[in-house]
Amino acid sequence: APAAPASAAPAIAALTIKEPEPAGPAQAQQAMPAIEDKPLVDAMKVQVSNTAYAADTGAAEDATINLNYLINHKDPACKEAGTNFQKALETYKKAINDVKELGAERNKLLQAAADGFDKGITGLEKVLEKTPDPAIDRVMQQVAMIMYACLKYQSL
């Protein structure tokens, strides 16, 4: 094996990483969150109820799509699709956020939202036949996921 040139030794020394100083007890206490003095069963109840709340409210919060690209697009079909998606998103959020009984009224809202998404997707498919556009594809994928949720929630 060839010997390393003498000039390589200073370069290797320059790459040496200094180990961080060990943290003292005061720094460790700052890094650790405060622990409440509760029985484990009570702590788990709080965690489960917060998780259930997040699951119930998360669907509508996740239903956000940046439609500026479509609304500001030069193609009128894209603008129309963006408008359809906006209206459908508002209807979807209303159906999910309203504290309604599962039933016919909520299903009508979800079906109306799904119809709006479908109308917008149909318009964009015609645009993409002419000119492929990755940004439009991404929006359509996001819309398709929310449209699926509209159809899924109707069956619950």
N, C-alpha and C positions, 0 to 999 in steps of 0.2 A: 504494500500500500504506500502511495506517495505521502511524504511528510507534508504537513500543512506549512505554508510559508510563514515566516516570522511575523509578517504584517497581519495575519489572521487573528493572532492572539488578542490584540487590543480590540478588534471588532467584536469578538466573542465576549470579552469582558464588558463591553458597552451594552450587550443584550441581556445581561444578568438582571433578573427581576427581583426587586426588593420585596421581601415578605411583609405584609401589613403587621402593625403592632397589635398584640393581643388586646382585646377589649377588656376594660375594667368592669367591675360590678355596676358602676353608675351608668356606663354606656349600654350594658346588657339590659338593665331595667328600662331604659328609654326605648329600646328596640322591641321589648315584649309588650303586648297589649295587656291592659288591666284585665284580670280574671275575676269575674263575679263569684261571690260565695253562694252558689246555688247547687242544689242536688242535681245530678246528671239528668234525671227524668224531667225535671222542670226545664233545664236548658234545652233538651231535645224537643220538648213541646214547642218552645218558642221558635226553634230553628225550623221545625216542620211547618208550623203555621206561616212563618215568613216565606218559606219555599212555596207553599201552596198559593199564597197571595201573589208571589212573583209569577208563578205559572199562570194564574188566572188573568193577570194584567199584562203579561208579557206579549201576548199574541198581537194586541193592537199596537203596542209600542214598537214591535218589530216590523210592523207594516208601514215602513217609510221607504219611499223610493225617490231618488232625485230625478224629477221629470223635467228639469230645466233644459236638458239637451233636446228633448222632443218638442217642448213648448216653443223654444227659440229656433227650431230647425226651419230651414227655408222651404222644405216640402210641406204643403198644406196637409197631407195625409198624416205626417208625423205630428203636426200641431194638433190635429183632431184626435189622434190616438192619445197624446198627452193629456188633453182635456177629458177624454173618456176615462183615462186611468185616474185622474184627480177625483172625478165624481165617484168612481167606483171605490176608491180608497176611503173617501169620506163616508160612503154608505157602509163599507165593511167595518170601519172603526166605530160607527154608530151602532151597528149590530153587536159588535164585540164588547164595547165599553158600557153600553146601557145595561143596567141591571134588570134584565128581563128574564122572564121564565123561558125556558127552551120551548119553542113551539112555533106555531104558524106565523106569527108576526116577525119573529127573528129570522125564520127561514125565508120569508119574502125579502127581507133586507139583504140577506146573504145571496139569494138568487139574483137580485137586482145588481149587486156588486159583481157577481160572477159574469152576468150578461154584459156589463160595462167593460170588464177586463177582456172578455172574449171579442167584443166589437173592436176594441183597440188593437188586440193582437192580430185580428184578421186584417185590419188596415195596414199594420206594420209588415205583415208577411208579404203583402203586395209590393211594398216599398223595397223590401229586401230582395225580392225576385229581380228587380231592376239593378240595384246596387247593394252589394254586401256592406254591412256597417257593424263592426264589433260592439260599438257603444249601444246600438239599438238591440243587438242580440242580448247584451247583459241586462238591459232594462226588461226585455221580454222574459228572460229567465226569472228575474225577481218577481215580475207580475204573475208568471205562471205558478210560482210557489204560493203566492197569496191567493190566487184563484183556486188552487187546490184546497187551501184552508177553508175558503168559502164553501166549497162543495162538501168537504169533510164535516164541518161544523153543522151543516144541515142535517146530517145523518145521526147526530148525537141526540 
